[in-house]
Amino acid sequence: MQPIPDALLTLLDARDYKGFISKFSAKMTAEGPKWFYALLCLDTRAETFRRLHALAGFVFVERQGRHFGEPQRFVLTPVLEDLQELIYKLGVFLTLGVPFEAWASTLGEFQNLVKQMLEDRVDLKADPRTAQVQQAIAKQLEVVRRSPEFDAKFEDYLNGAL
């Protein structure tokens, strides 16, 4: 496994998109899936997910920029787009402010399944393990929604208020 450059980890921790673009965008198309994989190999911790989410956020910003005529900073591949979408689905727990301990096992399952799919070089959208990932997220979301506090936040989330 290729290590993640320390400078990239610093940018992910700071969610520094401008710094990322200036230092790493030229490498994103070729190296991005490897960086995602390396992050997936880290211990299941809140910090690991924040870094995954930040890298997915950089893909998201690039995707959205295309819709508004922004210049291309890196080539969006199906793998990068699919990883961004999967990570953002898990990001609902961050958005709702659910304590990490409540969904840590879901992140662990997510890490294992997505890591296997990347190792197998499969189409992430078509692989049945993607459905397993989505089911794990949905199952944990149902558990979280049993709490009145998070159920109300989830309704706000669905209504676009979060």
C-alpha positions as a Markdown table, in Angstrom:
| # | Residue | x | y | z |
|---|---|---|---|---|
| 1 | Met | 0.0 | 0.0 | 0.0 |
| 2 | Gln | 1.2 | 3.5 | -0.9 |
| 3 | Pro | 1.5 | 5.8 | 2.1 |
| 4 | Ile | -0.5 | 9.0 | 2.0 |
| 5 | Pro | 1.8 | 12.1 | 1.9 |
| 6 | Asp | 1.9 | 14.0 | 5.2 |
| 7 | Ala | 1.1 | 17.2 | 3.3 |
| 8 | Leu | -2.1 | 15.7 | 2.0 |
| 9 | Leu | -3.1 | 14.5 | 5.4 |
| 10 | Thr | -2.6 | 18.1 | 6.7 |
| 11 | Leu | -4.8 | 19.5 | 3.9 |
| 12 | Leu | -7.5 | 16.8 | 4.6 |
| 13 | Asp | -7.4 | 17.6 | 8.3 |
| 14 | Ala | -7.8 | 21.3 | 7.5 |
| 15 | Arg | -10.3 | 20.6 | 4.7 |
| 16 | Asp | -8.1 | 23.0 | 2.7 |
| 17 | Tyr | -9.5 | 22.8 | -0.9 |
| 18 | Lys | -7.3 | 25.6 | -2.3 |
| 19 | Gly | -4.2 | 24.0 | -0.9 |
| 20 | Phe | -5.3 | 20.6 | -2.2 |
| 21 | Ile | -5.8 | 22.0 | -5.7 |
| 22 | Ser | -2.4 | 23.8 | -5.8 |
| 23 | Lys | -0.5 | 20.8 | -4.5 |
| 24 | Phe | -2.3 | 17.6 | -5.4 |
| 25 | Ser | -5.0 | 18.1 | -8.1 |
| 26 | Ala | -2.6 | 17.1 | -10.9 |
| 27 | Lys | -2.2 | 13.7 | -9.1 |
| 28 | Met | -5.8 | 13.1 | -8.1 |
| 29 | Thr | -6.9 | 11.2 | -11.2 |
| 30 | Ala | -4.1 | 8.6 | -10.9 |
| 31 | Glu | -3.4 | 8.7 | -7.2 |
| 32 | Gly | -6.9 | 9.5 | -5.8 |
| 33 | Pro | -8.2 | 5.9 | -5.6 |
| 34 | Lys | -4.9 | 4.9 | -3.9 |
| 35 | Trp | -5.3 | 7.7 | -1.4 |
| 36 | Phe | -8.9 | 6.6 | -0.7 |
| 37 | Tyr | -7.7 | 3.0 | -0.3 |
| 38 | Ala | -4.9 | 4.0 | 2.1 |
| 39 | Leu | -7.4 | 5.9 | 4.2 |
| 40 | Leu | -9.8 | 2.9 | 4.2 |
| 41 | Cys | -6.9 | 0.8 | 5.6 |
| 42 | Leu | -6.5 | 3.1 | 8.6 |
| 43 | Asp | -8.0 | 2.2 | 12.0 |
| 44 | Thr | -11.7 | 2.8 | 12.3 |
| 45 | Arg | -11.7 | 6.2 | 14.0 |
| 46 | Ala | -13.6 | 9.4 | 13.7 |
| 47 | Glu | -10.4 | 11.0 | 12.3 |
| 48 | Thr | -10.2 | 8.4 | 9.5 |
| 49 | Phe | -13.8 | 9.2 | 8.4 |
| 50 | Arg | -13.2 | 12.9 | 8.6 |
| 51 | Arg | -10.3 | 12.5 | 6.2 |
| 52 | Leu | -12.2 | 10.2 | 3.9 |
| 53 | His | -15.1 | 12.8 | 3.9 |
| 54 | Ala | -12.7 | 15.6 | 3.2 |
| 55 | Leu | -11.1 | 13.8 | 0.2 |
| 56 | Ala | -14.6 | 13.0 | -1.0 |
| 57 | Gly | -15.5 | 16.7 | -0.5 |
| 58 | Phe | -12.7 | 17.7 | -2.9 |
| 59 | Val | -14.2 | 15.3 | -5.5 |
| 60 | Phe | -17.7 | 16.8 | -4.9 |
| 61 | Val | -16.4 | 20.4 | -5.3 |
| 62 | Glu | -14.8 | 19.4 | -8.6 |
| 63 | Arg | -18.0 | 17.7 | -9.8 |
| 64 | Gln | -20.1 | 20.7 | -8.9 |
| 65 | Gly | -17.6 | 23.1 | -10.5 |
| 66 | Arg | -18.1 | 21.5 | -13.8 |
| 67 | His | -21.8 | 22.4 | -13.7 |
| 68 | Phe | -20.9 | 26.0 | -13.2 |
| 69 | Gly | -18.2 | 26.2 | -15.9 |
| 70 | Glu | -15.2 | 26.1 | -13.6 |
| 71 | Pro | -12.0 | 24.9 | -15.1 |
| 72 | Gln | -11.1 | 21.2 | -14.9 |
| 73 | Arg | -8.6 | 20.6 | -12.2 |
| 74 | Phe | -8.5 | 16.9 | -12.4 |
| 75 | Val | -10.3 | 14.2 | -14.4 |
| 76 | Leu | -13.3 | 12.7 | -12.6 |
| 77 | Thr | -13.2 | 9.0 | -13.1 |
| 78 | Pro | -16.2 | 6.7 | -12.3 |
| 79 | Val | -14.2 | 5.3 | -9.3 |
| 80 | Leu | -13.7 | 8.8 | -7.8 |
| 81 | Glu | -17.3 | 9.7 | -8.3 |
| 82 | Asp | -18.6 | 6.4 | -6.9 |
| 83 | Leu | -16.3 | 6.7 | -3.8 |
| 84 | Gln | -17.5 | 10.2 | -3.2 |
| 85 | Glu | -21.1 | 9.1 | -3.4 |
| 86 | Leu | -20.6 | 6.2 | -1.0 |
| 87 | Ile | -18.7 | 8.3 | 1.5 |
| 88 | Tyr | -21.3 | 11.0 | 1.4 |
| 89 | Lys | -24.1 | 8.5 | 2.2 |
| 90 | Leu | -22.2 | 7.5 | 5.3 |
| 91 | Gly | -21.7 | 11.2 | 6.0 |
| 92 | Val | -25.3 | 11.6 | 7.1 |
| 93 | Phe | -24.2 | 10.6 | 10.6 |
| 94 | Leu | -21.8 | 13.6 | 10.7 |
| 95 | Thr | -24.4 | 15.9 | 9.4 |
| 96 | Leu | -26.9 | 14.8 | 12.0 |
| 97 | Gly | -24.2 | 15.1 | 14.8 |
| 98 | Val | -24.5 | 11.5 | 15.8 |
| 99 | Pro | -21.7 | 10.5 | 18.2 |
| 100 | Phe | -19.1 | 8.5 | 16.4 |
| 101 | Glu | -19.4 | 5.6 | 18.8 |
| 102 | Ala | -23.0 | 5.0 | 17.6 |
| 103 | Trp | -21.9 | 4.4 | 14.1 |
| 104 | Ala | -18.3 | 3.2 | 14.4 |
| 105 | Ser | -19.2 | -0.4 | 13.5 |
| 106 | Thr | -20.9 | 0.8 | 10.3 |
| 107 | Leu | -17.7 | 2.6 | 9.3 |
| 108 | Gly | -15.7 | -0.5 | 10.0 |
| 109 | Glu | -18.0 | -2.6 | 7.8 |
| 110 | Phe | -17.9 | 0.2 | 5.2 |
| 111 | Gln | -14.1 | 0.2 | 5.2 |
| 112 | Asn | -13.9 | -3.5 | 4.8 |
| 113 | Leu | -16.4 | -3.8 | 1.9 |
| 114 | Val | -15.2 | -0.7 | 0.0 |
| 115 | Lys | -11.5 | -1.8 | 0.4 |
| 116 | Gln | -12.4 | -5.3 | -1.0 |
| 117 | Met | -14.1 | -3.7 | -4.0 |
| 118 | Leu | -11.1 | -1.5 | -4.7 |
| 119 | Glu | -8.8 | -4.5 | -4.4 |
| 120 | Asp | -11.0 | -6.4 | -6.8 |
| 121 | Arg | -11.2 | -3.5 | -9.2 |
| 122 | Val | -14.9 | -3.8 | -9.7 |
| 123 | Asp | -17.5 | -1.3 | -10.9 |
| 124 | Leu | -18.5 | 0.1 | -7.5 |
| 125 | Lys | -22.1 | 0.9 | -8.6 |
| 126 | Ala | -22.7 | -2.6 | -10.0 |
| 127 | Asp | -21.0 | -4.7 | -7.4 |
| 128 | Pro | -23.4 | -6.3 | -4.9 |
| 129 | Arg | -21.2 | -5.2 | -2.0 |
| 130 | Thr | -22.4 | -1.7 | -2.6 |
| 131 | Ala | -25.9 | -2.8 | -1.7 |
| 132 | Gln | -24.4 | -4.3 | 1.5 |
| 133 | Val | -22.8 | -0.9 | 2.3 |
| 134 | Gln | -26.0 | 0.9 | 1.7 |
| 135 | Gln | -28.0 | -1.6 | 3.8 |
| 136 | Ala | -25.5 | -1.2 | 6.7 |
| 137 | Ile | -25.9 | 2.5 | 6.6 |
| 138 | Ala | -29.7 | 2.3 | 6.4 |
| 139 | Lys | -29.8 | -0.2 | 9.3 |
| 140 | Gln | -27.7 | 2.1 | 11.5 |
| 141 | Leu | -29.8 | 5.1 | 10.5 |
| 142 | Glu | -32.9 | 3.3 | 11.7 |
| 143 | Val | -31.2 | 2.7 | 15.0 |
| 144 | Val | -30.2 | 6.3 | 15.2 |
| 145 | Arg | -33.7 | 7.5 | 14.3 |
| 146 | Arg | -35.1 | 5.7 | 17.4 |
| 147 | Ser | -33.8 | 8.7 | 19.3 |
| 148 | Pro | -36.3 | 11.6 | 19.2 |
| 149 | Glu | -33.4 | 14.1 | 19.0 |
| 150 | Phe | -31.9 | 12.5 | 15.9 |
| 151 | Asp | -35.2 | 11.6 | 14.3 |
| 152 | Ala | -36.1 | 15.3 | 14.3 |
| 153 | Lys | -32.7 | 16.2 | 12.9 |
| 154 | Phe | -33.2 | 13.5 | 10.2 |
| 155 | Glu | -36.5 | 15.1 | 9.2 |
| 156 | Asp | -34.7 | 18.5 | 9.0 |
| 157 | Tyr | -32.0 | 16.8 | 6.9 |
| 158 | Leu | -34.6 | 15.4 | 4.5 |
| 159 | Asn | -36.2 | 18.8 | 4.3 |
| 160 | Gly | -32.9 | 20.4 | 3.4 |
| 161 | Ala | -32.6 | 22.3 | 6.6 |
| 162 | Leu | -29.2 | 20.8 | 7.6 |
